[in-house]
Amino acid sequence: LLYNYDLPLIKQQVSKEALAKRQDSFWKFRELLPLKASNQISLGEPYTPILEASFEYNGEVYDVSVKDDGRLPTGTFKSRGMAVAVSKLKELGVKRVAVPSAGNAAAALAAYGAKARMDVYAFMPRDVPEVILKECIRLGAQVYLVDGLISVAGKFVKQLAGDYGWFDVSTNKQPYRFEGYKAIAFELAEQYEWKLPDHILFPTGGGEGVIGIWKGIRELMQLGWIQKAPRITIVQSSGCAPFVEAFVRGRSEIKTSWKKAETIAAGLRVPFPFASYLVLKAVRETGGTAVAVEEKEIVSSMKAFLREGIYAGPEAASTLAAFRELVKNKVLDKKEKTLLYITGTALKHFDSFRVDKSQVHVLNEDTRALRLDREKSERTC
Ligand SMILES: Cc1ncc(COP(=O)(O)O)c(C=O)c1O
């Protein structure tokens, strides 16, 4: 299910100029959201910044733009979908919500659900990053860990939602979360003065973000507010890449579950995404492609981002690895304006880096004791 709007009518009601005068937040696109403005549940969602960054690869320097959704209230782009979904569900009178999640969607639902005074039930794989587990618990969600991946978590929600009166907020199984992600396209369009970049690289697990952006781009085109759509390229880990496999084989949907899904990027570990045909359609329609990157490339990209001062979590860091891959294979032209989408902050993931504390200087109060030992002051992780 996807929402349809009376776009010709909305075009009469609101203009780009009127939007420019409103406070920068995705809520400013209220005419294009499915709820009354007075029912918005907000935790203070800003426009997230677009940063310029340069990366060296094979002796060449590449300039890219980076949009950092790590700055959203729950540290990931999942804030967008859950802010809109929870607001709409509250408007509809829903009091209990349940979600299967790799982690960040549950955290976002827990945060907005807390603000909306809803009961939140979160089902996650038992090896969900510990920081996210703690986050969900402290936000007041009722947490269940399952032996298995998000698909197993999904079975619990599907089978029990009716018995317990939960509204099932699963990825791609309701129309509300897309509406939050579609505002990514609106926000980007305004930030780029209504000319979107040529190419967006987006980390993809269930594909909800991609469907949302694509929907937003289509609405912008129909409103006549942008003339050209960007190519949307999905990025996955080679440890779980069902979309990439389906795309490369020319399939219109994913037919079987990915075996032994494993990746450090928990949000990309979705072995059998629901409504996969929509994601593949979005990618093909925009002329984008699908790339799988190696785990070690994800880790090295996270480090490369941090050396630029950019806090990209593992899912987000995969876009830089994909960028390198596309440049290597000449799929991406250096002159194209490329945007790497940072879907989540590195702050939730620092504990996945090992640091040898014995290599770090410990100083007592005697300042004379400090001798700069070059070896020791080299990077320790
Ligand atoms: C940080 C992050 N990036 C990307 C994704 C993938 O998002 P989607 O399921 O919409 O493809 C997730 C999913 O949990 C995530 O947490």
The ligand as an SDF file (V2000), in Angstrom:
LIG
                    3D

 16 16  0  0  0  0  0  0  0  0999 V2000
   21.7290    2.4730    9.7290 C   0  0  0  0  0  0  0  0  0  0  0  0
   20.9140    1.7220    8.7330 C   0  0  0  0  0  0  0  0  0  0  0  0
   21.1510    1.9110    7.4280 N   0  0  0  0  0  0  0  0  0  0  0  0
   20.4520    1.2630    6.4810 C   0  0  0  0  0  0  0  0  0  0  0  0
   19.4810    0.3450    6.8200 C   0  0  0  0  0  0  0  0  0  0  0  0
   18.7040   -0.3470    5.7370 C   0  0  0  0  0  0  0  0  0  0  0  0
   17.4690    0.2660    5.6280 O   0  0  0  0  0  0  0  0  0  0  0  0
   16.2760   -0.3740    4.7990 P   0  0  0  0  0  0  0  0  0  0  0  0
   15.7900   -1.5360    5.5960 O   0  0  0  0  0  0  0  0  0  0  0  0
   15.2700    0.7090    4.6720 O   0  0  0  0  0  0  0  0  0  0  0  0
   16.8240   -0.8020    3.5000 O   0  0  0  0  0  0  0  0  0  0  0  0
   19.1860    0.1160    8.1700 C   0  0  0  0  0  0  0  0  0  0  0  0
   18.1320   -0.8310    8.5580 C   0  0  0  0  0  0  0  0  0  0  0  0
   17.9510   -1.1720    9.6800 O   0  0  0  0  0  0  0  0  0  0  0  0
   19.9160    0.8160    9.1480 C   0  0  0  0  0  0  0  0  0  0  0  0
   19.6840    0.6510   10.4500 O   0  0  0  0  0  0  0  0  0  0  0  0
  1  2  1  0
  2  3  1  0
  2 15  2  0
  3  4  2  0
  4  5  1  0
  5  6  1  0
  5 12  2  0
  6  7  1  0
  7  8  1  0
  8  9  2  0
  8 10  1  0
  8 11  1  0
 12 13  1  0
 12 15  1  0
 13 14  2  0
 15 16  1  0
M  END
$$$$
